Amino acid sequence: MHDSTPSFRSPTLRSALMGTDVLPLMADSVICTDEDGRILVFNQAAERSFGYAAHEAIGEYVEMLLPQRHRAQHANQVRGFAEGGGASNRIMGYQREVVSRRKNGEEFIAEATISRESVDGKTILTVVHRDITERKAFEQQRDTIAQELDHRIRNVLSVVSSLVSLSARSAKSVGEFEHSLQERLQGLALTQTFLRKGAQSSMSLRDLLVAELAHYNSPDGRRTIINGAPITLCPSAVQPLALAFHELATNSAKYGALSNLHGCVTVTSEFLTDGDRHLVAIEWRETGGPPVKSPGRKGFGTTLIEQVIKRVFRADVAFDYRSEGLVCRMTLQRAKVEEGLEA
């Protein structure tokens, strides 16, 4: 540990820095240093935030609380502030986030202010430091939700436009058009209910697919075909799969088999065994739509399906952009599908 005795020789300085009962009560970290950057005061909030006991920090250079890559720049900036004139306080990190480092090596985002005072003839720097890790996580979550909501609204409007167009082209009368469109819009509303609230009870994969695809189907039932094993979805599996099929159906209505009157979507499912692994394979296959080309980059829907299905079910997801139509195959752990995501 560096010798910090010179900074504490003055009784006045010691009293000014250590004699208050307020510091232990503060929720924010308060760190005082001398003009060379050696720590003089390290309150209880700082101990909790950084993981160091006060006796471990006092006398050390404050850069110990930063990642190695930021230490040299920080030292120069703080020394300049200690020596300079002008404002005696400022917000740190106004041009970048303040990245701090705990004793265990974990990095975290913070915001901080620094002030300069003269105490008993010596320059003292005081930093008030706040860990904003939770706030940043909330902001990121909020931004993700906002982005997804914007994407979903655009998708819904696109689907509604497609439903109006397809219903009009296939109807032989105004009455038939009205009836067909109302049924499809009701199916779309049901799907949105799945996505908004999730499911409160188990349901079959077939029922979920029927609800999702009903508003795209033709009166003869040939546009959407559902085959395969009788799979029962546990409540926690319904919403993620509804989200995935909603994205597939929306994409198909925009660009694929469901964008015209002749296309068809076939969904098949089966149980598989791979060694001691029990799996459920679900295949989404499109035919009869416009010629398909592999996209130059992943769209939001494709990325969302991969992230949701892979993360929630620890599953394999594969997209095959065949000229005759998209094929998406998902291979999921059977226990997570039927028993619960914690299985």
VODRENGU-256999 format. One record per residue (C-alpha): residue in three letters; x, y, z. Coordinates in Angstrom, 3 decimals. Example, Ala and Ser with C-alpha at 12.3 -4.5 7.8 and 13.67 -1.06 7.14 Angstrom:
VODRENGU-256999
<residu->Ala, c1->12.300, c2->-4.500, c3->7.800> $
<residu->Ser, c1->13.670, c2->-1.060, c3->7.140> $
END
This chain:
VODRENGU-256999
<residu->Met, c1->0.000, c2->0.000, c3->0.000> $
<residu->His, c1->1.221, c2->3.501, c3->-0.759> $
<residu->Asp, c1->2.124, c2->5.702, c3->2.196> $
<residu->Ser, c1->-0.737, c2->8.127, c3->2.719> $
<residu->Thr, c1->0.550, c2->9.561, c3->6.020> $
<residu->Pro, c1->1.495, c2->13.017, c3->4.630> $
<residu->Ser, c1->-2.109, c2->13.684, c3->3.700> $
<residu->Phe, c1->-3.288, c2->12.992, c3->7.248> $
<residu->Arg, c1->-0.671, c2->14.895, c3->9.287> $
<residu->Ser, c1->-2.966, c2->17.862, c3->9.715> $
<residu->Pro, c1->-5.647, c2->17.417, c3->12.415> $
<residu->Thr, c1->-7.798, c2->19.929, c3->10.560> $
<residu->Leu, c1->-7.674, c2->17.854, c3->7.377> $
<residu->Arg, c1->-8.381, c2->14.652, c3->9.237> $
<residu->Ser, c1->-11.340, c2->16.205, c3->10.989> $
<residu->Ala, c1->-12.709, c2->17.748, c3->7.792> $
<residu->Leu, c1->-12.642, c2->14.457, c3->5.932> $
<residu->Met, c1->-13.460, c2->11.880, c3->8.578> $
<residu->Gly, c1->-15.395, c2->13.690, c3->11.292> $
<residu->Thr, c1->-18.829, c2->13.711, c3->9.620> $
<residu->Asp, c1->-21.597, c2->11.231, c3->10.381> $
<residu->Val, c1->-23.223, c2->11.784, c3->6.991> $
<residu->Leu, c1->-20.922, c2->9.684, c3->4.792> $
<residu->Pro, c1->-21.990, c2->6.297, c3->6.228> $
<residu->Leu, c1->-25.620, c2->7.187, c3->5.493> $
<residu->Met, c1->-25.126, c2->8.065, c3->1.840> $
<residu->Ala, c1->-26.397, c2->5.621, c3->-0.761> $
<residu->Asp, c1->-23.845, c2->6.824, c3->-3.322> $
<residu->Ser, c1->-20.155, c2->6.051, c3->-3.115> $
<residu->Val, c1->-18.061, c2->8.959, c3->-1.850> $
<residu->Ile, c1->-14.337, c2->8.787, c3->-2.532> $
<residu->Cys, c1->-11.923, c2->11.547, c3->-1.555> $
<residu->Thr, c1->-8.377, c2->11.668, c3->-2.887> $
<residu->Asp, c1->-5.421, c2->13.982, c3->-2.612> $
<residu->Glu, c1->-4.181, c2->15.860, c3->-5.661> $
<residu->Asp, c1->-2.028, c2->12.869, c3->-6.638> $
<residu->Gly, c1->-5.066, c2->10.587, c3->-6.731> $
<residu->Arg, c1->-4.405, c2->8.615, c3->-3.534> $
<residu->Ile, c1->-7.601, c2->7.625, c3->-1.740> $
<residu->Leu, c1->-8.228, c2->9.369, c3->1.598> $
<residu->Val, c1->-11.888, c2->8.534, c3->2.227> $
<residu->Phe, c1->-13.830, c2->5.478, c3->1.083> $
<residu->Asn, c1->-17.353, c2->5.370, c3->2.528> $
<residu->Gln, c1->-19.525, c2->2.326, c3->3.209> $
<residu->Ala, c1->-21.437, c2->2.680, c3->-0.043> $
<residu->Ala, c1->-18.108, c2->2.569, c3->-1.907> $
<residu->Glu, c1->-17.204, c2->-0.600, c3->-0.014> $
<residu->Arg, c1->-20.477, c2->-2.212, c3->-1.111> $
<residu->Ser, c1->-20.186, c2->-1.020, c3->-4.694> $
<residu->Phe, c1->-16.539, c2->-1.852, c3->-5.358> $
<residu->Gly, c1->-16.063, c2->-4.801, c3->-3.014> $
<residu->Tyr, c1->-13.028, c2->-3.341, c3->-1.233> $
<residu->Ala, c1->-12.917, c2->-2.696, c3->2.499> $
<residu->Ala, c1->-11.968, c2->0.885, c3->3.312> $
<residu->His, c1->-8.593, c2->-0.173, c3->4.748> $
<residu->Glu, c1->-7.786, c2->-1.907, c3->1.425> $
<residu->Ala, c1->-8.537, c2->1.203, c3->-0.623> $
<residu->Ile, c1->-7.215, c2->4.046, c3->1.506> $
<residu->Gly, c1->-3.714, c2->5.016, c3->0.433> $
<residu->Glu, c1->-4.047, c2->3.375, c3->-2.981> $
<residu->Tyr, c1->-4.382, c2->5.295, c3->-6.207> $
<residu->Val, c1->-7.986, c2->5.765, c3->-7.277> $
<residu->Glu, c1->-7.209, c2->4.191, c3->-10.675> $
<residu->Met, c1->-7.419, c2->0.806, c3->-8.949> $
<residu->Leu, c1->-11.193, c2->1.267, c3->-9.308> $
<residu->Leu, c1->-10.992, c2->1.447, c3->-13.118> $
<residu->Pro, c1->-10.274, c2->-1.091, c3->-15.859> $
<residu->Gln, c1->-6.594, c2->-1.116, c3->-16.830> $
<residu->Arg, c1->-7.327, c2->0.353, c3->-20.281> $
<residu->His, c1->-8.771, c2->3.546, c3->-18.783> $
<residu->Arg, c1->-6.288, c2->4.204, c3->-15.988> $
<residu->Ala, c1->-3.661, c2->6.310, c3->-17.757> $
<residu->Gln, c1->-6.226, c2->8.599, c3->-19.386> $
<residu->His, c1->-8.120, c2->8.971, c3->-16.120> $
<residu->Ala, c1->-4.954, c2->9.820, c3->-14.172> $
<residu->Asn, c1->-4.055, c2->12.582, c3->-16.624> $
<residu->Gln, c1->-7.570, c2->14.046, c3->-16.564> $
<residu->Val, c1->-7.830, c2->14.038, c3->-12.775> $
<residu->Arg, c1->-4.361, c2->15.520, c3->-12.294> $
<residu->Gly, c1->-5.228, c2->18.274, c3->-14.749> $
<residu->Phe, c1->-8.456, c2->18.986, c3->-12.897> $
<residu->Ala, c1->-6.630, c2->19.096, c3->-9.574> $
<residu->Glu, c1->-4.063, c2->21.571, c3->-10.870> $
<residu->Gly, c1->-6.325, c2->23.697, c3->-13.056> $
<residu->Gly, c1->-8.504, c2->26.693, c3->-12.433> $
<residu->Gly, c1->-12.011, c2->27.219, c3->-13.667> $
<residu->Ala, c1->-14.999, c2->25.302, c3->-12.356> $
<residu->Ser, c1->-14.462, c2->23.485, c3->-9.083> $
<residu->Asn, c1->-16.832, c2->20.644, c3->-9.993> $
<residu->Arg, c1->-17.914, c2->18.811, c3->-13.116> $
<residu->Ile, c1->-19.690, c2->15.715, c3->-14.356> $
<residu->Met, c1->-17.308, c2->12.903, c3->-15.242> $
<residu->Gly, c1->-17.897, c2->10.929, c3->-18.409> $
<residu->Tyr, c1->-19.898, c2->13.609, c3->-20.231> $
<residu->Gln, c1->-18.316, c2->12.412, c3->-23.485> $
<residu->Arg, c1->-18.419, c2->8.721, c3->-22.593> $
<residu->Glu, c1->-19.801, c2->6.343, c3->-19.999> $
<residu->Val, c1->-17.782, c2->5.927, c3->-16.812> $
<residu->Val, c1->-16.648, c2->2.313, c3->-16.681> $
<residu->Ser, c1->-15.629, c2->1.126, c3->-13.220> $
<residu->Arg, c1->-14.150, c2->-2.102, c3->-11.896> $
<residu->Arg, c1->-14.992, c2->-4.083, c3->-8.777> $
<residu->Lys, c1->-12.478, c2->-5.993, c3->-6.690> $
<residu->Asn, c1->-13.516, c2->-9.267, c3->-8.361> $
<residu->Gly, c1->-12.749, c2->-7.831, c3->-11.805> $
<residu->Glu, c1->-16.357, c2->-7.231, c3->-12.833> $
<residu->Glu, c1->-16.847, c2->-4.045, c3->-14.843> $
<residu->Phe, c1->-19.920, c2->-1.879, c3->-14.462> $
<residu->Ile, c1->-21.339, c2->1.375, c3->-15.794> $
<residu->Ala, c1->-21.540, c2->4.381, c3->-13.495> $
<residu->Glu, c1->-22.097, c2->8.094, c3->-13.445> $
<residu->Ala, c1->-19.966, c2->10.384, c3->-11.305> $
<residu->Thr, c1->-19.279, c2->13.974, c3->-10.372> $
<residu->Ile, c1->-15.970, c2->15.329, c3->-9.131> $
<residu->Ser, c1->-15.329, c2->18.445, c3->-7.075> $
<residu->Arg, c1->-12.173, c2->20.245, c3->-5.946> $
<residu->Glu, c1->-11.735, c2->21.902, c3->-2.567> $
<residu->Ser, c1->-8.834, c2->23.314, c3->-0.569> $
<residu->Val, c1->-8.705, c2->21.877, c3->2.955> $
<residu->Asp, c1->-5.994, c2->23.029, c3->5.352> $
<residu->Gly, c1->-3.983, c2->24.252, c3->2.382> $
<residu->Lys, c1->-4.216, c2->20.987, c3->0.478> $
<residu->Thr, c1->-6.214, c2->20.184, c3->-2.667> $
<residu->Ile, c1->-8.815, c2->17.501, c3->-2.037> $
<residu->Leu, c1->-10.823, c2->15.865, c3->-4.817> $
<residu->Thr, c1->-14.197, c2->14.335, c3->-3.966> $
<residu->Val, c1->-15.978, c2->11.941, c3->-6.313> $
<residu->Val, c1->-19.641, c2->11.027, c3->-5.840> $
<residu->His, c1->-20.095, c2->7.776, c3->-7.755> $
<residu->Arg, c1->-23.327, c2->5.924, c3->-8.578> $
<residu->Asp, c1->-23.622, c2->2.393, c3->-9.971> $
<residu->Ile, c1->-26.232, c2->2.554, c3->-12.761> $
<residu->Thr, c1->-25.998, c2->-1.076, c3->-13.896> $
<residu->Glu, c1->-29.660, c2->-1.805, c3->-13.160> $
<residu->Arg, c1->-30.800, c2->1.419, c3->-14.772> $
<residu->Lys, c1->-28.820, c2->0.703, c3->-17.938> $
<residu->Ala, c1->-30.268, c2->-2.804, c3->-18.078> $
<residu->Phe, c1->-33.772, c2->-1.347, c3->-17.714> $
<residu->Glu, c1->-33.091, c2->1.209, c3->-20.452> $
<residu->Gln, c1->-31.823, c2->-1.491, c3->-22.782> $
<residu->Gln, c1->-34.875, c2->-3.621, c3->-22.032> $
<residu->Arg, c1->-37.143, c2->-0.634, c3->-22.641> $
<residu->Asp, c1->-35.438, c2->0.103, c3->-25.964> $
<residu->Thr, c1->-35.747, c2->-3.538, c3->-27.023> $
<residu->Ile, c1->-39.437, c2->-3.588, c3->-26.137> $
<residu->Ala, c1->-40.004, c2->-0.318, c3->-27.984> $
<residu->Gln, c1->-38.191, c2->-1.657, c3->-31.050> $
<residu->Glu, c1->-40.163, c2->-4.891, c3->-30.959> $
<residu->Leu, c1->-43.440, c2->-3.005, c3->-30.463> $
<residu->Asp, c1->-42.689, c2->-0.769, c3->-33.434> $
<residu->His, c1->-41.788, c2->-3.806, c3->-35.510> $
<residu->Arg, c1->-44.927, c2->-5.648, c3->-34.417> $
<residu->Ile, c1->-47.217, c2->-2.716, c3->-35.216> $
<residu->Arg, c1->-45.710, c2->-2.450, c3->-38.677> $
<residu->Asn, c1->-46.156, c2->-6.184, c3->-39.129> $
<residu->Val, c1->-49.778, c2->-6.079, c3->-38.008> $
<residu->Leu, c1->-50.555, c2->-3.241, c3->-40.415> $
<residu->Ser, c1->-48.817, c2->-5.118, c3->-43.204> $
<residu->Val, c1->-50.749, c2->-8.287, c3->-42.406> $
<residu->Val, c1->-54.054, c2->-6.400, c3->-42.313> $
<residu->Ser, c1->-53.280, c2->-4.873, c3->-45.699> $
<residu->Ser, c1->-52.447, c2->-8.318, c3->-47.055> $
<residu->Leu, c1->-55.637, c2->-9.820, c3->-45.619> $
<residu->Val, c1->-57.798, c2->-7.105, c3->-47.175> $
<residu->Ser, c1->-56.112, c2->-7.587, c3->-50.529> $
<residu->Leu, c1->-56.308, c2->-11.393, c3->-50.540> $
<residu->Ser, c1->-59.880, c2->-11.443, c3->-49.245> $
<residu->Ala, c1->-60.960, c2->-9.012, c3->-51.945> $
<residu->Arg, c1->-59.245, c2->-10.982, c3->-54.719> $
<residu->Ser, c1->-60.755, c2->-14.306, c3->-53.657> $
<residu->Ala, c1->-64.298, c2->-13.123, c3->-52.795> $
<residu->Lys, c1->-67.140, c2->-13.412, c3->-55.287> $
<residu->Ser, c1->-69.397, c2->-10.880, c3->-53.564> $
<residu->Val, c1->-69.261, c2->-8.040, c3->-51.075> $
<residu->Gly, c1->-70.891, c2->-10.249, c3->-48.450> $
<residu->Glu, c1->-68.344, c2->-13.012, c3->-48.976> $
<residu->Phe, c1->-65.540, c2->-10.465, c3->-48.788> $
<residu->Glu, c1->-66.888, c2->-9.061, c3->-45.520> $
<residu->His, c1->-67.314, c2->-12.505, c3->-43.963> $
<residu->Ser, c1->-63.877, c2->-13.689, c3->-45.061> $
<residu->Leu, c1->-62.143, c2->-10.531, c3->-43.862> $
<residu->Gln, c1->-63.882, c2->-10.582, c3->-40.483> $
<residu->Glu, c1->-62.841, c2->-14.182, c3->-39.856> $
<residu->Arg, c1->-59.252, c2->-13.433, c3->-40.720> $
<residu->Leu, c1->-59.123, c2->-10.312, c3->-38.568> $
<residu->Gln, c1->-60.571, c2->-12.277, c3->-35.656> $
<residu->Gly, c1->-57.852, c2->-14.873, c3->-36.114> $
<residu->Leu, c1->-55.238, c2->-12.132, c3->-36.166> $
<residu->Ala, c1->-56.677, c2->-10.653, c3->-32.949> $
<residu->Leu, c1->-56.500, c2->-14.068, c3->-31.295> $
<residu->Thr, c1->-52.846, c2->-14.363, c3->-32.205> $
<residu->Gln, c1->-52.141, c2->-10.935, c3->-30.722> $
<residu->Thr, c1->-53.806, c2->-12.082, c3->-27.500> $
<residu->Phe, c1->-51.370, c2->-15.001, c3->-27.330> $
<residu->Leu, c1->-48.468, c2->-12.648, c3->-27.847> $
<residu->Arg, c1->-49.627, c2->-10.035, c3->-25.347> $
<residu->Lys, c1->-50.755, c2->-12.189, c3->-22.454> $
<residu->Gly, c1->-49.109, c2->-15.513, c3->-23.090> $
<residu->Ala, c1->-51.044, c2->-18.675, c3->-22.372> $
<residu->Gln, c1->-52.366, c2->-19.539, c3->-18.922> $
<residu->Ser, c1->-52.860, c2->-23.227, c3->-19.611> $
<residu->Ser, c1->-51.531, c2->-25.978, c3->-21.807> $
<residu->Met, c1->-52.656, c2->-26.292, c3->-25.393> $
<residu->Ser, c1->-51.770, c2->-28.438, c3->-28.347> $
<residu->Leu, c1->-49.296, c2->-27.353, c3->-30.985> $
<residu->Arg, c1->-52.003, c2->-27.947, c3->-33.579> $
<residu->Asp, c1->-54.448, c2->-25.585, c3->-31.822> $
<residu->Leu, c1->-51.767, c2->-22.905, c3->-31.634> $
<residu->Leu, c1->-50.997, c2->-23.253, c3->-35.337> $
<residu->Val, c1->-54.679, c2->-23.236, c3->-36.273> $
<residu->Ala, c1->-55.162, c2->-20.018, c3->-34.303> $
<residu->Glu, c1->-52.100, c2->-18.439, c3->-35.881> $
<residu->Leu, c1->-52.795, c2->-19.474, c3->-39.474> $
<residu->Ala, c1->-56.606, c2->-19.462, c3->-39.622> $
<residu->His, c1->-56.823, c2->-15.955, c3->-41.049> $
<residu->Tyr, c1->-54.517, c2->-16.946, c3->-43.915> $
<residu->Asn, c1->-56.338, c2->-20.136, c3->-44.844> $
<residu->Ser, c1->-58.662, c2->-20.637, c3->-47.802> $
<residu->Pro, c1->-62.224, c2->-21.945, c3->-47.436> $
<residu->Asp, c1->-61.119, c2->-25.374, c3->-48.647> $
<residu->Gly, c1->-58.304, c2->-25.453, c3->-46.076> $
<residu->Arg, c1->-55.568, c2->-26.054, c3->-48.643> $
<residu->Arg, c1->-53.409, c2->-22.999, c3->-47.964> $
<residu->Thr, c1->-52.298, c2->-24.109, c3->-44.505> $
<residu->Ile, c1->-51.734, c2->-27.776, c3->-43.737> $
<residu->Ile, c1->-50.833, c2->-29.038, c3->-40.251> $
<residu->Asn, c1->-49.608, c2->-32.609, c3->-39.806> $
<residu->Gly, c1->-47.620, c2->-34.585, c3->-37.320> $
<residu->Ala, c1->-47.349, c2->-35.848, c3->-33.777> $
<residu->Pro, c1->-49.874, c2->-34.772, c3->-31.116> $
<residu->Ile, c1->-47.699, c2->-32.371, c3->-29.121> $
<residu->Thr, c1->-49.019, c2->-30.697, c3->-25.975> $
<residu->Leu, c1->-47.377, c2->-27.379, c3->-25.142> $
<residu->Cys, c1->-46.891, c2->-26.407, c3->-21.512> $
<residu->Pro, c1->-48.027, c2->-22.836, c3->-20.666> $
<residu->Ser, c1->-44.516, c2->-21.401, c3->-20.658> $
<residu->Ala, c1->-43.837, c2->-22.767, c3->-24.154> $
<residu->Val, c1->-46.954, c2->-21.344, c3->-25.818> $
<residu->Gln, c1->-46.004, c2->-17.687, c3->-25.992> $
<residu->Pro, c1->-42.461, c2->-18.121, c3->-27.392> $
<residu->Leu, c1->-43.709, c2->-20.512, c3->-30.075> $
<residu->Ala, c1->-46.650, c2->-18.225, c3->-30.868> $
<residu->Leu, c1->-44.145, c2->-15.441, c3->-31.357> $
<residu->Ala, c1->-42.016, c2->-17.574, c3->-33.693> $
<residu->Phe, c1->-44.964, c2->-18.701, c3->-35.819> $
<residu->His, c1->-46.321, c2->-15.156, c3->-35.897> $
<residu->Glu, c1->-43.022, c2->-13.974, c3->-37.383> $
<residu->Leu, c1->-42.940, c2->-16.807, c3->-39.922> $
<residu->Ala, c1->-46.527, c2->-16.156, c3->-40.971> $
<residu->Thr, c1->-45.983, c2->-12.407, c3->-41.207> $
<residu->Asn, c1->-42.897, c2->-12.879, c3->-43.354> $
<residu->Ser, c1->-44.760, c2->-15.340, c3->-45.558> $
<residu->Ala, c1->-47.667, c2->-12.903, c3->-45.975> $
<residu->Lys, c1->-45.216, c2->-10.202, c3->-47.034> $
<residu->Tyr, c1->-42.850, c2->-12.106, c3->-49.281> $
<residu->Gly, c1->-43.606, c2->-15.813, c3->-49.352> $
<residu->Ala, c1->-46.264, c2->-18.414, c3->-49.998> $
<residu->Leu, c1->-49.029, c2->-16.553, c3->-48.177> $
<residu->Ser, c1->-48.540, c2->-13.426, c3->-50.287> $
<residu->Asn, c1->-50.578, c2->-14.854, c3->-53.184> $
<residu->Leu, c1->-53.635, c2->-17.060, c3->-53.692> $
<residu->His, c1->-51.723, c2->-20.161, c3->-54.760> $
<residu->Gly, c1->-49.135, c2->-20.566, c3->-52.038> $
<residu->Cys, c1->-49.267, c2->-23.107, c3->-49.257> $
<residu->Val, c1->-47.658, c2->-23.495, c3->-45.847> $
<residu->Thr, c1->-47.236, c2->-26.986, c3->-44.423> $
<residu->Val, c1->-46.211, c2->-27.460, c3->-40.805> $
<residu->Thr, c1->-45.178, c2->-30.932, c3->-39.654> $
<residu->Ser, c1->-43.966, c2->-32.130, c3->-36.288> $
<residu->Glu, c1->-42.411, c2->-35.320, c3->-34.992> $
<residu->Phe, c1->-40.733, c2->-36.811, c3->-31.936> $
<residu->Leu, c1->-37.070, c2->-37.727, c3->-32.304> $
<residu->Thr, c1->-34.482, c2->-39.529, c3->-30.185> $
<residu->Asp, c1->-30.801, c2->-38.696, c3->-30.408> $
<residu->Gly, c1->-28.953, c2->-40.934, c3->-27.979> $
<residu->Asp, c1->-30.399, c2->-40.025, c3->-24.598> $
<residu->Arg, c1->-31.886, c2->-36.792, c3->-25.923> $
<residu->His, c1->-35.639, c2->-36.641, c3->-26.526> $
<residu->Leu, c1->-36.511, c2->-33.990, c3->-29.084> $
<residu->Val, c1->-39.386, c2->-32.369, c3->-30.929> $
<residu->Ala, c1->-38.784, c2->-31.378, c3->-34.553> $
<residu->Ile, c1->-41.102, c2->-28.808, c3->-36.148> $
<residu->Glu, c1->-40.791, c2->-27.965, c3->-39.842> $
<residu->Trp, c1->-42.348, c2->-24.965, c3->-41.557> $
<residu->Arg, c1->-42.363, c2->-25.436, c3->-45.351> $
<residu->Glu, c1->-43.633, c2->-22.980, c3->-47.963> $
<residu->Thr, c1->-44.521, c2->-23.799, c3->-51.562> $
<residu->Gly, c1->-46.311, c2->-22.075, c3->-54.417> $
<residu->Gly, c1->-45.204, c2->-18.566, c3->-53.564> $
<residu->Pro, c1->-42.866, c2->-16.205, c3->-55.432> $
<residu->Pro, c1->-39.335, c2->-17.503, c3->-56.143> $
<residu->Val, c1->-37.199, c2->-17.216, c3->-53.010> $
<residu->Lys, c1->-33.690, c2->-15.839, c3->-52.772> $
<residu->Ser, c1->-31.461, c2->-16.020, c3->-49.732> $
<residu->Pro, c1->-31.480, c2->-12.567, c3->-48.087> $
<residu->Gly, c1->-28.259, c2->-10.611, c3->-47.932> $
<residu->Arg, c1->-28.690, c2->-10.077, c3->-44.195> $
<residu->Lys, c1->-30.867, c2->-11.362, c3->-41.393> $
<residu->Gly, c1->-34.071, c2->-9.444, c3->-40.883> $
<residu->Phe, c1->-35.537, c2->-8.565, c3->-37.506> $
<residu->Gly, c1->-38.020, c2->-11.452, c3->-37.619> $
<residu->Thr, c1->-35.394, c2->-14.083, c3->-38.419> $
<residu->Thr, c1->-33.095, c2->-12.781, c3->-35.720> $
<residu->Leu, c1->-35.944, c2->-12.694, c3->-33.213> $
<residu->Ile, c1->-36.925, c2->-16.303, c3->-33.956> $
<residu->Glu, c1->-33.358, c2->-17.505, c3->-33.564> $
<residu->Gln, c1->-32.814, c2->-15.605, c3->-30.336> $
<residu->Val, c1->-36.132, c2->-16.533, c3->-28.741> $
<residu->Ile, c1->-36.219, c2->-20.192, c3->-29.743> $
<residu->Lys, c1->-32.526, c2->-20.837, c3->-29.134> $
<residu->Arg, c1->-32.466, c2->-19.025, c3->-25.803> $
<residu->Val, c1->-35.762, c2->-20.308, c3->-24.419> $
<residu->Phe, c1->-35.629, c2->-23.894, c3->-25.627> $
<residu->Arg, c1->-31.875, c2->-24.340, c3->-26.162> $
<residu->Ala, c1->-32.872, c2->-25.458, c3->-29.616> $
<residu->Asp, c1->-31.432, c2->-25.647, c3->-33.098> $
<residu->Val, c1->-33.041, c2->-23.382, c3->-35.699> $
<residu->Ala, c1->-32.202, c2->-23.674, c3->-39.395> $
<residu->Phe, c1->-33.481, c2->-21.573, c3->-42.304> $
<residu->Asp, c1->-33.248, c2->-22.984, c3->-45.826> $
<residu->Tyr, c1->-34.108, c2->-20.454, c3->-48.544> $
<residu->Arg, c1->-35.065, c2->-22.818, c3->-51.371> $
<residu->Ser, c1->-36.207, c2->-21.369, c3->-54.661> $
<residu->Glu, c1->-39.645, c2->-22.969, c3->-54.269> $
<residu->Gly, c1->-40.112, c2->-21.603, c3->-50.759> $
<residu->Leu, c1->-38.676, c2->-21.102, c3->-47.304> $
<residu->Val, c1->-38.107, c2->-24.080, c3->-45.033> $
<residu->Cys, c1->-37.571, c2->-23.434, c3->-41.317> $
<residu->Arg, c1->-36.753, c2->-26.360, c3->-39.052> $
<residu->Met, c1->-36.711, c2->-26.127, c3->-35.267> $
<residu->Thr, c1->-35.400, c2->-28.953, c3->-33.099> $
<residu->Leu, c1->-36.368, c2->-28.481, c3->-29.459> $
<residu->Gln, c1->-35.886, c2->-30.399, c3->-26.221> $
<residu->Arg, c1->-39.102, c2->-32.311, c3->-25.647> $
<residu->Ala, c1->-39.100, c2->-31.755, c3->-21.888> $
<residu->Lys, c1->-38.951, c2->-27.973, c3->-22.304> $
<residu->Val, c1->-41.857, c2->-28.089, c3->-24.740> $
<residu->Glu, c1->-44.150, c2->-30.380, c3->-22.773> $
<residu->Glu, c1->-43.098, c2->-30.009, c3->-19.122> $
<residu->Gly, c1->-41.682, c2->-26.493, c3->-18.724> $
<residu->Leu, c1->-38.770, c2->-24.281, c3->-19.646> $
<residu->Glu, c1->-37.004, c2->-25.091, c3->-16.396> $
<residu->Ala, c1->-36.872, c2->-28.802, c3->-17.337> $
END
